Amino acid sequence: MNLKELSEKLGLSQTTVSRALNGYPEVNEATRMRVAEVARQHNYSPNKRAKGLATGRSMTIGHVIPTSARHEMVNPVFGDFVAGACEVYGKNGYDMLFSQVGDGDQEDAYIKLRRKGAIDGLIIQGPKVDDERIGILRRIGLPFIVHGRASEVTEPYSWVDVNNMHAFHRATEFLCDLGHTRIALINGLEDMDFAQRRRTGYIEGLQSKGIVPDAALMRSAEMTEVFGHHETRDMLAMDNPPTAIIVSSLIVAIGVRRAIEEAGLKMGRDISVITHDDDLSYLRNGQDVPIFTATRSSVREAGRIIARMLIDQIQDPDIAPQSLLLEAELVVGRSTGPAPRT
C-alpha cells in the first residue's frame, strides 16, 4: 500500500496522513491515532525519500572518516560505537552514510554534503586537540556532535566524552597504593585529545603520590596489538624496568600481555597492568572475573547517547550546544597485584 491508497482509505488528504505519521503537532491526537492504526493494519511504512521531501530532510546522518584515520573502520571500538548509534537511527527513521576524505579536503567535502542535502547532521570522532572540523562545520551550519573534545577549541559546540583524565589519575593512584613506583604509560597518539588528557591524568596521579614521572616510561603511537607488544618488550629489557603498565586500549593490552608472557613473567604477579576497556561486544575482557583491571566505559552506550542528542539538534536547530561528561568505572581484574619485592 502506498500513501495515496492509505489516504483514500482514510478519507484524508495525503498531506494530512503524512503529517500525522511524522508527528507534526498541527494534527490532532485522535486523527494521528486513527492514521497510525490503519497504517499498522495494512503494514504501511512511510517511504523515506517521500518523507524527506515532505520534511526537507535527507533522513541520513553522516560519519566522515579522514584518510589518516582509515584504520578506525576496522577498529572494534569504532564498530561498537556505530552499532549503538545505529540502534537510535533506526528507531527514528534515519539512515547512515559513511564517507572518507583526504585530511586537506575536509572543508570541501562537508560543503558538498551540505549543498547536496545528503545528510542532516554529522558525528565527529577522534578529535584532535585543535580539531579544525569543529570550526568548519560551525561555519557551514551543519548540525554536528563531537565524540570526545578538542581542548584548544574555545567556540561552543556539542560533545560527549568520557572523563579520561580522572580515569587515568585514579588508575595510577590505584597502582601506587599497591606499592608500585615504576609505572609506565602506553598511550595513543598524543595529538589526539583523549590521549593528552590520559597522559595528564597519569602524570598528576604520580605526582599526587610524590613520584617523579619518568619520560622513558611514556610511549605513544597508533593503538595496535603490535605497538603494545613492542613497547612492553623494550621496557622490560631496561636496567630498571616498570613493575606496572597503564594502557590506553584493550587491543594494546593484548600485546602487552603477550610480551610479558614471552619474557617468562606472570601478569598480575611480576608485573601489573591496567587498561582502558570500552566494554566491547566482540572483544570481551573476560567473563565472570575480568582478565584486566580496567577503567571501563561503554562506547556502545556513548553511540546511543550521541545519536539521540544529534537527532534532537536536527529537529530543533535553535537548541543550545549540549555537553555530557561520562565517568569510567574502575573494575579490578586478575592483572594487578602488589609491587614485587626487589
C-alpha positions as CSV (number, residue, x, y, z in Angstrom):
1,M,0.0,0.0,0.0
2,N,1.3,3.5,-0.9
3,L,0.5,6.8,0.7
4,K,-2.2,7.6,-1.9
5,E,-4.1,4.4,-1.2
6,L,-3.8,4.8,2.5
7,S,-5.2,8.4,2.2
8,E,-8.1,7.2,0.2
9,K,-9.0,4.5,2.7
10,L,-8.9,7.1,5.5
11,G,-10.7,9.8,3.6
12,L,-8.0,12.2,4.3
13,S,-5.5,14.2,2.2
14,Q,-2.1,12.8,1.6
15,T,-0.6,15.8,3.3
16,T,-2.6,15.2,6.5
17,V,-1.7,11.5,6.5
18,S,2.0,12.2,6.0
19,R,2.0,14.8,8.8
20,A,0.1,12.5,11.1
21,L,2.6,9.7,10.6
22,N,5.6,12.1,11.1
23,G,4.3,13.6,14.3
24,Y,3.5,17.1,13.2
25,P,1.8,19.0,16.1
26,E,-0.9,20.6,14.0
27,V,-2.5,17.1,13.5
28,N,-4.8,16.4,16.5
29,E,-4.3,13.3,18.6
30,A,-7.4,11.5,17.5
31,T,-6.5,11.8,13.8
32,R,-2.9,10.7,14.5
33,M,-4.1,7.6,16.4
34,R,-6.6,6.7,13.7
35,V,-4.0,7.1,10.9
36,A,-1.4,5.1,12.9
37,E,-3.9,2.2,13.5
38,V,-5.0,1.9,9.8
39,A,-1.3,2.1,8.7
40,R,-0.5,-0.7,11.1
41,Q,-3.4,-2.8,9.9
42,H,-2.2,-2.5,6.3
43,N,1.5,-2.9,7.1
44,Y,2.2,0.6,5.7
45,S,5.5,2.2,6.4
46,P,6.4,5.7,5.0
47,N,8.8,5.9,2.1
48,K,12.0,7.6,3.4
49,R,12.5,9.5,0.2
50,A,9.0,10.8,0.3
51,K,9.4,11.6,4.0
52,G,12.5,13.6,3.2
53,L,10.7,15.6,0.5
54,A,7.9,16.4,3.0
55,T,10.2,17.5,5.8
56,G,13.1,19.0,3.7
57,R,15.5,16.4,5.3
58,S,17.5,13.6,3.9
59,M,16.9,11.4,7.0
60,T,20.5,10.4,6.9
61,I,23.3,11.1,9.4
62,G,26.9,11.2,8.2
63,H,30.2,9.7,9.6
64,V,33.1,11.2,7.6
65,I,36.4,9.4,8.2
66,P,39.6,11.3,7.4
67,T,42.2,9.3,5.4
68,S,44.7,9.4,8.3
69,A,42.1,7.6,10.5
70,R,41.3,4.9,7.9
71,H,42.1,2.2,10.4
72,E,39.1,3.3,12.5
73,M,36.9,1.4,10.1
74,V,38.3,-2.0,11.4
75,N,38.6,-0.9,15.0
76,P,36.2,-2.8,17.3
77,V,35.8,0.4,19.4
78,F,34.5,2.3,16.3
79,G,32.3,-0.7,15.4
80,D,30.6,-0.8,18.8
81,F,30.1,3.0,18.7
82,V,28.4,2.8,15.3
83,A,26.3,-0.2,16.4
84,G,24.9,1.9,19.4
85,A,24.3,4.9,17.2
86,C,22.5,2.7,14.6
87,E,20.0,1.5,17.2
88,V,18.8,5.0,17.6
89,Y,19.0,5.9,14.0
90,G,16.8,3.0,13.1
91,K,14.1,3.8,15.7
92,N,13.9,7.3,14.5
93,G,13.8,6.6,10.7
94,Y,17.4,7.7,9.9
95,D,19.9,6.0,7.7
96,M,23.7,6.3,8.0
97,L,26.3,7.5,5.4
98,F,30.0,6.6,5.6
99,S,32.4,8.8,3.6
100,Q,36.2,9.0,3.6
101,V,38.0,12.2,2.7
102,G,41.6,13.4,2.5
103,D,42.8,15.3,5.5
104,G,43.3,18.5,3.5
105,D,39.9,18.2,1.7
106,Q,37.6,18.1,4.6
107,E,36.1,21.6,4.2
108,D,35.2,21.0,0.5
109,A,33.8,17.5,1.4
110,Y,31.5,19.0,4.1
111,I,30.3,21.8,1.9
112,K,29.4,19.4,-0.9
113,L,27.5,17.2,1.5
114,R,25.6,20.2,2.7
115,R,24.8,21.5,-0.7
116,K,23.6,18.1,-2.0
117,G,21.4,17.7,1.1
118,A,23.0,14.3,1.5
119,I,23.0,14.4,5.3
120,D,21.1,16.2,8.1
121,G,23.9,16.0,10.6
122,L,27.3,14.7,11.3
123,I,29.2,12.9,14.1
124,I,32.9,13.8,14.6
125,Q,35.0,11.1,16.1
126,G,38.6,11.0,17.3
127,P,39.0,14.8,17.7
128,K,42.5,16.3,17.8
129,V,43.4,18.9,20.5
130,D,42.8,21.8,18.0
131,D,40.4,19.9,15.6
132,E,39.7,22.1,12.6
133,R,36.5,20.2,11.7
134,I,34.6,22.0,14.5
135,G,35.2,25.4,13.1
136,I,34.4,24.3,9.5
137,L,31.1,22.7,10.5
138,R,30.0,25.7,12.5
139,R,30.7,28.0,9.5
140,I,28.8,25.7,7.2
141,G,25.9,25.4,9.6
142,L,25.6,21.6,9.5
143,P,24.4,20.1,12.8
144,F,27.1,18.0,14.5
145,I,28.2,16.5,17.8
146,V,31.8,15.5,18.8
147,H,32.5,12.2,20.3
148,G,35.3,13.5,22.6
149,R,36.5,17.0,23.0
150,A,39.0,19.4,21.5
151,S,40.8,21.2,24.3
152,E,42.1,24.2,22.3
153,V,38.8,24.9,20.6
154,T,37.1,27.7,22.6
155,E,33.9,28.2,20.5
156,P,30.8,26.4,21.8
157,Y,29.9,23.0,20.3
158,S,28.1,19.9,21.4
159,W,30.1,16.9,22.7
160,V,30.0,13.7,24.7
161,D,33.2,12.4,26.3
162,V,34.5,10.1,29.0
163,N,36.4,11.6,31.8
164,N,39.8,10.4,30.6
165,M,41.9,12.5,32.9
166,H,40.1,11.3,36.1
167,A,40.1,7.7,34.9
168,F,43.9,7.6,34.4
169,H,44.6,9.6,37.5
170,R,42.6,7.0,39.5
171,A,44.2,4.1,37.8
172,T,47.7,5.5,38.6
173,E,46.9,6.1,42.2
174,F,45.5,2.5,42.5
175,L,48.8,1.1,41.3
176,C,50.7,3.5,43.7
177,D,48.6,2.2,46.6
178,L,49.7,-1.3,45.7
179,G,53.3,-0.2,46.2
180,H,54.3,0.4,42.5
181,T,56.7,3.3,41.8
182,R,57.9,2.4,38.3
183,I,54.6,2.8,36.4
184,A,54.7,3.0,32.6
185,L,52.1,4.6,30.3
186,I,51.4,3.1,26.8
187,N,49.2,5.7,25.2
188,G,47.5,6.6,21.9
189,L,48.8,9.3,19.5
190,E,49.2,12.3,21.7
191,D,47.9,14.9,19.1
192,M,44.6,13.2,19.9
193,D,42.7,15.0,22.7
194,F,41.8,11.8,24.7
195,A,45.5,10.8,24.8
196,Q,46.7,14.1,26.1
197,R,44.0,14.0,28.8
198,R,45.0,10.5,29.8
199,R,48.7,11.4,30.0
200,T,47.8,14.4,32.1
201,G,45.8,12.2,34.5
202,Y,48.7,9.7,34.7
203,I,51.3,12.4,35.5
204,E,49.1,14.1,38.1
205,G,48.4,10.7,39.7
206,L,52.1,10.0,40.1
207,Q,52.7,13.5,41.4
208,S,49.9,13.2,44.0
209,K,51.9,10.2,45.4
210,G,55.2,12.0,45.4
211,I,56.6,10.1,42.4
212,V,58.5,12.0,39.7
213,P,57.3,11.0,36.2
214,D,60.0,9.3,34.0
215,A,59.8,10.2,30.3
216,A,61.4,6.8,29.4
217,L,58.3,5.1,30.7
218,M,55.9,7.0,28.5
219,R,55.2,5.7,25.0
220,S,52.6,6.8,22.4
221,A,51.6,5.7,18.9
222,E,48.6,4.2,17.0
223,M,46.9,1.8,19.3
224,T,47.6,-1.7,17.9
225,E,48.5,-5.0,19.5
226,V,51.9,-4.9,17.9
227,F,52.6,-1.5,19.4
228,G,51.7,-2.8,22.9
229,H,53.9,-5.9,22.4
230,H,57.0,-4.0,21.1
231,E,56.9,-1.2,23.7
232,T,56.4,-3.6,26.6
233,R,59.2,-5.9,25.3
234,D,61.6,-2.9,25.1
235,M,60.7,-1.6,28.5
236,L,61.1,-5.0,30.2
237,A,64.7,-5.0,28.8
238,M,65.6,-1.8,30.6
239,D,68.0,-1.8,33.5
240,N,65.2,-0.5,35.8
241,P,62.0,-1.8,34.1
242,P,58.5,-0.9,35.2
243,T,56.6,-3.1,37.6
244,A,53.2,-1.8,36.3
245,I,51.8,-0.5,33.0
246,I,48.8,1.6,32.2
247,V,47.4,1.0,28.7
248,S,45.1,3.2,26.6
249,S,43.3,0.3,24.8
250,L,42.3,-3.3,25.4
251,I,43.7,-4.1,21.9
252,V,47.1,-2.7,23.0
253,A,46.8,-4.6,26.4
254,I,46.6,-7.9,24.5
255,G,50.1,-7.1,23.0
256,V,51.3,-6.1,26.5
257,R,50.3,-9.4,27.9
258,R,52.0,-11.3,25.0
259,A,55.3,-9.5,25.7
260,I,55.0,-10.2,29.5
261,E,54.4,-13.9,28.8
262,E,57.3,-14.1,26.3
263,A,59.6,-12.7,29.0
264,G,58.7,-15.6,31.3
265,L,56.8,-13.3,33.6
266,K,53.3,-13.6,35.0
267,M,50.8,-10.7,34.6
268,G,49.4,-9.7,38.0
269,R,52.3,-11.2,39.9
270,D,55.5,-10.0,38.3
271,I,54.0,-7.0,36.5
272,S,50.6,-5.3,36.9
273,V,48.6,-4.0,34.0
274,I,45.6,-1.6,33.9
275,T,43.9,-1.0,30.6
276,H,41.1,1.3,29.4
277,D,38.3,-1.1,28.4
278,D,35.4,0.1,26.3
279,D,33.3,-2.9,27.3
280,L,33.3,-4.2,23.7
281,S,30.8,-6.6,22.4
282,Y,33.2,-8.8,20.4
283,L,36.4,-8.3,22.4
284,R,35.3,-9.1,26.0
285,N,37.6,-8.5,29.0
286,G,36.9,-12.0,30.4
287,Q,33.6,-13.2,31.7
288,D,32.8,-13.5,35.4
289,V,36.2,-12.2,36.5
290,P,37.8,-9.6,34.3
291,I,41.2,-10.6,32.8
292,F,42.4,-7.0,33.1
293,T,41.9,-4.4,35.8
294,A,40.3,-1.7,33.7
295,T,38.8,1.8,33.6
296,R,35.6,0.7,31.9
297,S,33.1,2.7,29.8
298,S,30.6,1.6,27.2
299,V,31.3,3.0,23.8
300,R,28.1,1.5,22.5
301,E,26.1,3.5,25.1
302,A,28.1,6.6,24.1
303,G,26.9,5.9,20.5
304,R,23.3,5.8,21.6
305,I,23.6,9.0,23.6
306,I,25.3,11.0,20.8
307,A,22.8,9.8,18.2
308,R,19.8,10.9,20.4
309,M,21.5,14.3,21.0
310,L,22.2,14.8,17.3
311,I,18.6,14.0,16.3
312,D,17.3,16.4,18.9
313,Q,19.6,19.1,17.4
314,I,18.4,18.3,13.9
315,Q,14.8,18.6,14.9
316,D,15.4,21.8,16.9
317,P,18.1,23.8,15.2
318,D,17.9,26.6,17.9
319,I,18.8,24.2,20.7
320,A,21.9,25.4,22.7
321,P,25.1,23.3,22.4
322,Q,25.0,20.4,24.9
323,S,27.8,18.5,26.6
324,L,27.9,15.4,28.7
325,L,30.9,14.0,30.6
326,L,30.7,10.3,31.4
327,E,32.7,8.6,34.2
328,A,34.6,5.4,33.7
329,E,34.3,2.6,36.3
330,L,37.4,1.1,37.8
331,V,37.0,-2.7,37.6
332,V,39.5,-4.9,39.4
333,G,40.6,-8.0,37.5
334,R,43.4,-10.5,37.5
335,S,46.1,-8.3,36.0
336,T,47.0,-6.3,39.1
337,G,48.7,-7.1,42.4
338,P,51.2,-5.8,44.9
339,A,54.5,-4.5,43.6
340,P,57.0,-7.4,43.6
341,R,59.8,-7.3,46.1
342,T,63.2,-6.3,44.6
